[in-house]
């Protein structure tokens, strides 16, 4: 509880400071390409397909789903005037409902709420491979020019990557699952590795709080490093815990 409170206070403090001095983010090629892909999709009249995985929001796996929703809102806002709006697939019922709500919020922020269609947020399947089976036809049949795969995935991610490659569509992918990260690193054009998944909101311009969260991660990371080194040093001098 103390760590949670400390993190929350630190996030609030850094968010307040960020209002006065914008953050300078390091370059990540995947996000650079995603920004170009979004513009090209709108110009060409093609779709984006965002796949949010199967992360249950009531478990630890829900963090990656929330990161995906933050990205989704910005993508929906930026493509709201396209002839073909983005399609979102997910493998969890609550996540599917939230994806529809997030899409609507993005359209509302862009002043184009009348363009929103609930059918663009879809529950593709409730098991890993039924989810893949329900998602692959979207890549194949819906005039998709780019796929954004971000969230909690298992081995079924390999099928999604293969489908994107077969249709020669751009693929940007990230997962919180280590085995899935290895699959994506080997096969996706633009994989996001490790905590880059949770930086998606900041790089897509989702708000100052998302930029501040990156600095909070850095602070917590240094505190963990100091704790490990301090513990090792105390152990070395003979201090017993």
N, C-alpha and C positions, 0 to 999 in steps of 0.2 A: 504493500500500500504506500509505503514511504517513497519507493522508487517511482510509482505511478504519479504521486502528487508532485514530486520533484520534476519529473519529465513534463507534466502539464504546466507547471509554473515557468519552467525554462522555455517551453514553446510559446507561452503568452508573452514572455519578456522579449524573446528574439523576434516574434511577429511585430511587436510594437516598434522595435528598433529598425526592422526592415522597411517600415513605412517611410522612414527618413533616408535610408540608403539602400537602394535595390541590390540584390545579390548578384554576384558574377558567377555563373555556372560554367563548369568545365564542358568542353565540347564532347558530345556523345553522337557518333555518326548515325546511329539508328534513329534518333529523334530528328536529326537534320533531314534525313531522307523521308521520314514520315511527314514532316511539314511540306516537303515538295510533293509527295504522293497525294496528300489531301487536296492541294491546289490543282493537280492534274486530274484527279477524279471529278472535281466540280466542272472543270473545263471540258472534259471529254464526255460527260454525261454517264459516267460509270459509277459503281457503288464501292463503298468501303464495307468490309465485313469485319466486325469486332467479335471475337470469341472470348468469353469471360471465364470459361472453365467450369469446374464443379465445386468451387469453394463454398462450404456452408458458413453462413455469416455468424452462426452461433458457436463456432469452433475456432481454433487458432488459424485454420486455413482461410478464414474469412478476410484476413488482412490483405491478401493478394487480390481478392475480389473487390475490396474497397478501392484499391489502387487502380484496378481496371475501370471501375465506375467513375473515378475522378477523370481519367483520360477520356472515357466515353462522353461525358458531358461536354468537354471542350470540342471533341470531334463532331458531336451532334450540332453544336452551335455554329461551327465553321462550315458545315456542309448542309445546313438547313435549307438553303435555297437551291440545292442541286435538283436536277430532274429526277434523279434516283437517290433517295435518302439512304443512309447507312442501315445495314441489317445487323442485329445483335443476337447471338446465340449463347445459351448458357445451359448448364446441366444440373441446376438446382432451382426448385420452385420459388423460394424466396428471392433468390438472385435474379430470376427472370422477371418477377414483379418489379423489383428495384430497377432493373435495366429499362423497363418501359417508363417508369417514373423519371429516371435520369434523362432519357431521350426527350421526354416532354419538357423537362426543365431546360434542356439545351435549346429546344425550339422556342420556348417562351423567352429566354434571354436574348435570342436573336430577333424577337418580334415576329416570328413566323409560326406561332402555335397552331394555326389552321392547317399547316402542312404536315403536322404530326399524325402518324398512323400507328396504332397500338400493335398491329400485326408485324411491325418491323422489329419488335422485341420478342424473341421466340424461345420457348423451352424445347431444346432439341432432343433430350433424352435424359433419363435419370440414372443410368448406369454408364460406366466409362465407354463401352463400345457402342451402346445405343446412342450415346451423345455424339460420338464420332460419325456414326451412320446418319444421324439427323443433320449434322453440320456440313458434311462433304457436299451434298447436293446444292447447298447455298453457294459454295465456291464455284461449282460447275454451271449452275443454271440461272444465276441472278445478275449477270453482267458485272461481276466483281473484278476490280482492277488491283485491289490491295487487301491483304488480310492482316489484321492485328490480333495476334493470339496472346492474351495476357491473363494470367490467373493461375489457379491450381489445376494441374493436369498430371496424368500418369503416362503410361506407355501409349495411350491412344493419341498423344500429340504427334507421334510419328506418322499416323494416318492423315492428320490434318496438314502436316508439312508436305507429305507426298501429294495430296490433292492440290495444294497451292502450286507446287512445282509442276505438276502435270498440266495445269491450266496456264502456266507461265505468268502467274500473278505475283506481285511483290509481297513479301512476308516479313513482318516484324513480330518477334516472339519473345516472351518472357514467362518464367514460372518460378514458384517458390519451392518446387520439388527438385532435389539435386539430380536425380536420375533423368528427369525431364530436361533439365538444363543441359546435360551432356548430349541428349538427342538434338536439342535445338542448336547447340553450338556447332554440332557437326553438319547440320542440314539446312538451317535457316540462313537467308542472306544477311539479316540484321538481328542477331540475338542480343538480348539484354542479359547481363550476367549479374548474379547476386543481388545486392540492394538497389541496382539500377532500376529494377522493377518498381520500387517504391518511390523513385524519383520522377515517375512519369507525369504526375500532376504538376510538378514544378516546371518541367521542361515544356509542357503543353500550355503553360500560362493559366493554370487553374486558380491561382491566387497566392497572396503573400504568405499565407499560413503554410502552404506546401513548400515554398522556398525555405521558410524557417524550419520546417521539419527536417530538412537535409542537414542543417547546422546542428540541430538537436541530436541527430544520429551521430554526427562527428564528435560532439561533446561526450555522449555516452560511450562511444567507442574508445576515446582516450581515457575515460574513467576506468573502463574495464582493463585497458592495457596497464594503467598505473596500479590497479589492484593486483593484477597478476604478477607484475614485476615486484611490487612491494611484498606480496606474500612469499615470492621466491627468495627475496633478500632476507626476510625475517627467518625463513626456514634455514637459510644458509648460515646465519649467525647463531642458530641453535634455539630460536624461539619456538615453543610448542603451542599449537593452537588448541 
